[in-house]
Amino acid sequence: VILTSAQMIELLMTCILYIILSGEMLIGCFPNGPINLTGYITLSSAILAPCALLRSVRTVSWLSFYNTITHIVINIMVIVYCFTMWSKWNTKVVNFQPSFSTFPIAMGIIVFSYTSQIFLPTLEKSMVDRDKFKCMLFWTHSAAAICKVAFGYIGAVTYGSDTDQVITNNIEAQNLKLVLNFALFVKAMLSFPLPYFAAVELMENELGKYLLPAKGDSSQQQNWTAVDVATVDQVGYYQENDAEGIAPVEIAPSESEEGCFTKWFMLKSKKIKTRPRVNLDGNLKPLPWQALSFRFLLVFVTFVLAVTVPHFAILMALIGSFTGTMLSLVWPAYFHLKIKAEKLNMRRKIQDYLVILMGLFSCVSGVYFSTLELNRVMHGVPQNRTGIPILIVNETNSCFGAPCDQLMVNMKT
């Protein structure tokens, strides 16, 4: 329960961050417009509402692909612009010795930005060649780390202590600034479906455990409708079976089945007919209105939290200091020791213990200092800015590859 709750918190916070970012970018595009931030967040949420209809990992993957292309274009444009101002670079402004009071906060943000393992089970089971999963994981995380460091450093030496939390706000060329802000808006919109889809799948499966009848439970068998998806024809659809009374066939994990919650509504409302059209992703149609309402409700909840929770960026660091470090560092290492303790040598065990200790330290210190920062902001106490710690700059000023990197718009480093 604790693990699932932490995952849901991380996923929903990520969704909220993208919604807020969308509104912030529209404000950047039209700073003198008649619509305020809340209005733009409402508009962004309305545009994202159709995400409730997403039922295929393949569709989410294509949206993520376009998101990556937009990401690359934005980074190239900003880096090229910064290089045109190389004569103004000041390397002395970057402080490589972060203060103890700000480092834990930055650590919580950094860890939060690398919680991709929440999406990984969904993505891995959908891969055609799973043997390449580890290779993909290594190169993508390595590339992300290099880009974060390089991007943050270039932005810091270009604008110094005046570097804004969203670096596009520092760009003086208004036309370029407008294009970049709109591109960031598009990127935020394309980034939303992945964490939302993962959150829906996780929540549906957890709720479905208490709703679906147990396998072999003959007393509940009447709730099940006969479905046979054992074979696939050449035109891309599962062949239909004319036989009546057959038991449902479990869809293979690699074929992204419907969530258990959705299945329960389908079975109860008799929406699964004997001869369904089932596509290659295992999506049974039509989607019951109860499950559809649940998905739209989840979008609405993220919208409400986005417009009502004050100082969400710092609150993200506070909660992320616990959920992020536990999901990224503590629990993976702990479960690795628990499951494979007999097969691990002493060196691997020591590595896991060190990861756990580092995670616990980051968790405790991050929660403590994030609480102090949240208390300071809520009481309106100004903060002394004595420099720009490179670890904070990397994560708050200019990285567009992770959710929290773009959204520290309310928190000054």
C-alpha positions, 0 to 999 in steps of 0.5 A: 500500500505504501509503495503504491501510494508513493507511486501515485503521489509521484505520478500525480505530482508530475501531471500537475507540474506539466499543467502548471508549466503549460500555463506558465509558458502561455503567460510567457507567450502573452504576458500582457494578455487578458488571461491570468495564470489560472485561466491558462491552466484551465485552458491547458487542462481542457486541451489535455482532457482527451487524454482520458481516452488513451488506451494504448501504450503505442499512442502514448509512445508516439506522443512521447516521441514527438515530445522528444523531438520538441525537446531537442529543438528547444535545447538546440535553439537555447544553446545556440542563442547562449553561444552567440553571447559567449563574450558575456560569459562569466565562469566565476559566477558558478559556485561549485560548493553548494551550501548545506541548507540548499543542497538537500532541497536540490537533491530532492528535486534532482531525485524527483526528476529521475523517477522514471522507474515509475514508467519503466514497468509499463514501458518494458513490458511493451518493448518488442526486444526486452533484451535491449532494455538495460542498454536503453536505460544506461544510454538515456540516463547518461545522456540526460545527466550530461545534458542537464549539467551542460545546459545548466552550466551554459545558462549560468555562465551566460546570465550569471546571478540573473538567471531565471528559473525558466531560462527562456525568460532571460532571452531578450529577442522577443520573437525567439522568446515567443517561439521558445515559450510556445514550444515549451507549452507544446512539450509540456502538453506532449509530456502529460500523457505518459505519467497520466497513462501510468497513473490510470493503469496503476490506479485501475489495477489496484482498484480492480483487485478488490472488484474483479472476481478471483480466478476460478470463482464459479459463483462470480462466473456469470459476470464474465463474458466470453472472450477469445483473443488467443490468435491474431489474423493477418489484418491486425485484429484478433480473430473472433471465436463463434463458440459460446460459453468459453472462459476469458483468456488472459491477455499476454503482459506484453500486449498492454491489457485494459486495467482491472478497474475498466474490465470490471465495469465492462463485465458489470455493464455487459459491454464486452460482447461475445464477438468483440473487436480487439486490437493488437494492444489488447484494448476491448471496446467500447470503454464503459462510461463509468471507467471513462468518467473515472479517467476524466475525474483524474484529469479534473483532480490534477487541474484542481490541485494545480490551481489551488495548491500554493507554492507547489514547486517547494511542496514538490521538493518536500514530498519528492524528498520522501517519495522520490528518494524512496522510489529511486534509491531506498526501495529498489536497493532494499528489494534487490537485497531482499530478493537476490541476497543469496546470489549477491556477492559482498561487493554488490551488497555493500553497494546496495547498503550505501545506496540505501544510506544515501537515500535515507540521508537525502530523504531526511535532510531534504524533508527538513530543509524543504519544510524550512523553505516552505515555511520561509516562503509562506511567511514572506521572509526574503532569501539571501542569494549568495551564488548559484550552486551548480547542482541547483542550477542544473535542475531548476534553470534550464533542463527540459528533459524532466518534469521538475526541471522546468517548474521551479518558477516560484522558488528562488535558488 
